Amino acid sequence: MTWVEQLRAHEAVCRRAPSAHNTQPWQPAYHANEIVINVDPTRSLPDSDPTGRDLGLGIGAFVETCLIVAADLGLHVTAAPGPRLVAAAHAYPTPFTIADIEARRVARGRYAAGPVDAAALADLEPGFVHLPARDLASELVVADRWQFGTPAVVAELRDWLRLDPHHPRYHLDGLTDRALVLSRFEARFLAAALRAYPVTRRLGLAALLAASGRNLLRYDGSVLVMLAEGDDHIAAGRRLLRSWLTLARHGLAVHPLSQLIDCPVTAARLAERVGGRPLAVFRVGRPTAEPTRSARLQPEPAG
């Protein structure tokens, strides 16, 4: 088998890469001597992510995941503009393996109290700022109110929620009730509120849902902010994926809080606080319960 064929045979592992709302926007096209990573436009978030920040981060995470999988298979592959995967003289240098990719989880539930230890932070690449979770608690309420009070953003979120196990795409993509750590009552309430959004919005849905997450950061914990290093979101996505795998090796999980960057008011205040342009912000800690493994689309069979 060629390196392209071998990597294609492991596409299911590559698809474990993270993406906003679990949209999985990558669309690999396999050719004789290269793999072109295209974007599926139906899996973008034009209203929630108008600048394409999260889209670029997701594509970058997929590229990095592919390179890690290739390296673990002993294949000599590197990334090229496009983005593309092409043959290289040597295997991609990485400490991570397929086992690390398979083990990675996003955990949106409760974390044990205590900040991230210095050893884990020291292992990260430059460009991350640590903030106490409590410092952003009130900002998260503002961002959540903006998110649930913006009709176009709510519509996109509703399209990617899988709040009932009988949903036809429950085991394929999107955010499930289990991934969001919702009880059956909470999932049904949220689904009903979003279905009747024009009415519930007038009744104060945004404030109610924002209040439900009011205590998410009100504990002795840690939030990390990844700062931009230039304008290459794909390179940033690769860096973000490496940081999450590094933290996972320390037994830590992450919980993205992109609404803090999506909301213009909180984004401006966060940028001032960290002294740079935030590209990603996420809670970090040790989950008190094993997080749910998120769903993934299955690869198309080779023709």
C-alpha positions in Angstrom: 0.0 0.0 0.0 1.1 3.6 -0.7 1.4 6.0 2.2 -1.8 7.7 1.0 -3.7 4.3 1.1 -2.3 3.5 4.5 -3.4 6.9 6.0 -6.8 6.6 4.3 -7.2 3.2 6.0 -6.8 5.1 9.4 -9.1 8.0 8.5 -11.5 7.1 11.3 -8.7 7.9 13.8 -7.9 11.1 12.1 -11.5 12.1 12.4 -11.1 12.2 16.2 -9.8 15.8 15.7 -11.9 18.4 17.6 -14.1 21.1 15.9 -16.5 23.7 17.0 -20.0 22.2 17.7 -18.4 18.9 16.6 -19.2 20.0 13.0 -16.2 18.0 11.6 -15.7 20.5 8.6 -12.8 18.6 7.0 -13.2 16.8 3.7 -10.0 14.9 2.7 -9.5 14.3 -1.0 -7.2 11.4 -1.7 -4.8 11.6 -4.7 -1.9 9.4 -5.9 0.8 11.5 -4.2 -1.1 13.8 -1.8 -4.1 14.3 0.4 -5.9 17.7 0.0 -7.8 18.8 3.1 -10.9 20.6 1.7 -13.6 22.3 3.7 -17.2 21.1 3.6 -19.1 24.5 3.5 -22.2 22.8 4.9 -20.3 22.3 8.1 -19.2 25.8 8.7 -20.7 28.3 11.2 -21.0 31.6 9.3 -23.1 33.3 12.0 -21.3 32.0 15.1 -17.9 32.1 13.4 -18.0 34.9 10.8 -14.2 35.4 10.7 -13.6 31.6 10.1 -11.5 31.5 13.3 -13.0 28.3 14.6 -13.1 26.8 11.1 -9.4 27.3 10.7 -8.6 25.9 14.1 -10.6 22.8 13.3 -8.9 22.2 10.0 -5.6 22.8 11.7 -6.4 20.3 14.4 -7.3 17.7 11.7 -4.0 18.3 9.9 -2.1 17.8 13.1 -4.0 14.7 13.9 -3.3 13.2 10.5 0.4 13.9 10.9 0.5 12.3 14.3 -1.3 9.2 13.0 1.1 9.1 10.0 4.1 9.3 12.3 2.8 6.5 14.5 2.4 4.3 11.4 6.0 5.0 10.4 4.9 7.0 7.3 7.0 9.9 6.1 4.4 12.7 5.7 4.4 16.5 6.2 2.0 19.3 5.8 2.1 21.8 2.9 0.0 24.9 2.0 -3.5 24.2 0.9 -3.5 22.6 3.3 -2.2 19.3 1.9 -0.4 16.2 3.2 2.6 15.3 1.1 5.5 12.8 1.2 8.5 13.9 3.2 12.1 12.7 3.8 11.4 11.8 7.4 8.5 11.1 9.7 6.8 14.0 11.4 8.6 14.7 14.7 6.0 14.4 17.5 5.8 12.8 20.9 2.2 11.9 20.4 0.7 8.7 19.2 -2.6 7.2 18.0 -3.3 6.2 21.6 -3.1 9.9 22.6 -5.6 10.8 19.8 -8.0 8.1 20.8 -7.8 9.0 24.5 -8.4 12.8 24.1 -11.7 14.0 25.5 -13.6 17.3 26.0 -15.2 17.3 29.4 -18.0 19.8 30.1 -18.9 18.5 33.5 -17.6 19.2 37.0 -13.8 19.5 37.6 -11.9 18.8 40.8 -11.0 22.1 42.7 -7.5 23.4 42.3 -5.5 25.2 39.6 -3.5 23.5 36.9 -0.1 22.6 38.3 3.0 24.4 37.1 4.5 21.2 35.6 1.6 20.9 33.1 1.8 24.6 32.2 5.5 24.4 31.7 5.1 21.6 29.1 2.9 23.8 26.9 4.3 25.7 23.9 4.6 29.5 24.3 1.6 31.6 23.7 -0.8 30.5 26.4 -2.0 32.7 29.3 -3.3 31.2 32.5 -6.3 32.9 34.3 -8.1 31.8 37.5 -11.5 30.5 36.5 -13.3 32.8 39.0 -11.9 35.9 37.2 -14.0 35.0 34.1 -17.2 33.9 35.8 -19.1 37.1 35.4 -17.8 37.5 31.8 -19.1 34.0 30.9 -22.6 35.1 32.0 -22.4 38.1 29.6 -21.1 35.9 26.8 -23.8 33.3 27.3 -26.5 36.0 27.3 -25.2 37.3 24.0 -25.0 33.8 22.6 -28.6 32.9 23.6 -29.9 36.3 22.7 -28.6 36.4 19.1 -31.1 34.6 16.8 -28.7 33.6 14.0 -26.3 32.2 16.5 -29.0 30.3 18.3 -30.3 28.9 15.0 -26.9 27.4 14.2 -26.5 26.0 17.7 -30.0 24.4 17.4 -29.0 22.8 14.1 -26.0 21.1 15.8 -27.6 20.0 19.0 -28.5 16.3 19.4 -30.6 16.4 22.6 -32.5 13.2 22.1 -30.9 9.7 21.6 -33.5 9.2 18.8 -32.2 12.1 16.8 -31.1 10.6 13.4 -27.6 12.1 13.7 -27.1 11.4 17.4 -24.2 9.0 16.7 -22.7 11.0 13.8 -21.9 14.6 14.7 -23.0 17.7 16.8 -23.4 18.1 20.5 -25.3 15.5 22.3 -27.1 15.7 25.7 -24.5 13.4 27.1 -21.6 15.5 25.8 -23.2 18.6 27.3 -23.8 16.7 30.6 -27.5 17.4 30.6 -30.1 15.5 32.5 -33.1 14.2 30.5 -35.2 17.0 32.0 -32.6 19.6 31.1 -32.2 18.3 27.6 -36.0 18.3 27.0 -36.3 21.8 28.5 -33.5 23.2 26.3 -35.0 21.5 23.2 -38.4 22.9 23.8 -37.1 26.4 24.6 -35.1 26.5 21.3 -38.0 25.1 19.2 -40.2 28.0 20.5 -37.3 30.5 20.3 -39.2 33.5 19.0 -41.5 33.3 22.0 -39.0 32.2 24.6 -36.6 34.9 23.6 -39.2 37.5 24.4 -39.8 35.8 27.7 -36.1 36.1 28.7 -34.7 32.8 27.4 -31.2 34.3 27.1 -31.0 35.4 30.7 -32.4 32.1 31.9 -30.0 29.9 30.0 -27.1 32.2 30.9 -28.0 31.9 34.6 -27.9 28.1 34.2 -24.2 28.3 33.6 -23.5 31.0 36.1 -21.5 28.7 38.4 -19.5 27.0 35.8 -16.4 29.1 36.6 -17.1 29.9 40.2 -14.6 27.6 41.7 -10.8 27.4 42.3 -9.8 26.3 38.8 -8.0 27.3 35.7 -8.7 28.8 32.3 -6.2 28.9 29.5 -6.2 31.5 26.7 -4.3 30.8 23.5 -3.0 34.0 21.9 -2.6 34.5 18.1 0.8 34.3 16.6 0.1 35.9 13.2 -2.9 35.3 11.1 -2.5 31.6 10.2 -5.5 29.9 11.9 -4.6 26.5 10.6 -1.1 26.7 12.2 -2.9 27.9 15.4 -5.2 24.9 15.2 -2.3 22.6 15.1 -0.8 24.3 18.1 -4.1 24.1 20.0 -4.4 20.3 19.3 -0.9 19.8 20.6 -1.7 21.7 23.8 -4.8 19.6 24.5 -2.8 16.4 24.0 -0.1 17.7 26.3 -2.6 18.5 29.0 -4.2 15.1 28.5 -0.9 13.4 29.3 -1.1 15.2 32.6 -4.5 13.7 33.2 -6.3 17.0 32.4 -9.3 17.6 30.3 -10.5 20.8 28.5 -13.8 22.5 28.0 -13.9 25.2 25.2 -15.5 28.5 26.0 -15.6 30.0 22.6 -18.5 32.3 23.4 -16.0 34.5 25.4 -14.3 35.3 22.1 -17.5 35.3 19.9 -19.2 37.9 22.0 -17.7 41.3 21.0 -17.9 42.8 24.5 -16.2 40.0 26.4 -13.7 39.4 23.5 -12.5 43.0 23.8 -12.2 42.8 27.6 -10.4 39.4 27.4 -7.9 40.8 24.8 -7.1 43.6 27.2 -6.7 41.3 30.1 -4.3 38.9 28.4 -2.4 41.5 26.4 -3.0 40.0 23.0 -5.5 38.6 20.5 -7.2 35.5 21.9 -7.8 32.6 19.5 -9.1 30.0 21.9 -10.2 29.9 25.5 -10.9 26.8 27.5 -11.4 25.5 31.0 -8.8 23.0 32.2 -8.9 20.5 35.0 -9.4 17.0 36.3 -12.9 15.8 35.5 -14.7 14.2 38.4 -16.5 11.8 36.0 -15.4 10.1 32.8 -16.4 12.4 29.9 -18.5 11.0 27.1 -16.8 10.1 23.8 -18.1 12.4 21.1 -19.7 11.1 17.9 -17.9 11.0 14.6 -18.9 10.6 11.0 -17.6 7.4 9.4 -15.2 7.7 6.4 -16.4 7.2 2.9 -15.3 3.8 1.6 -12.4 3.9 -0.8 -13.5 3.7 -4.4 
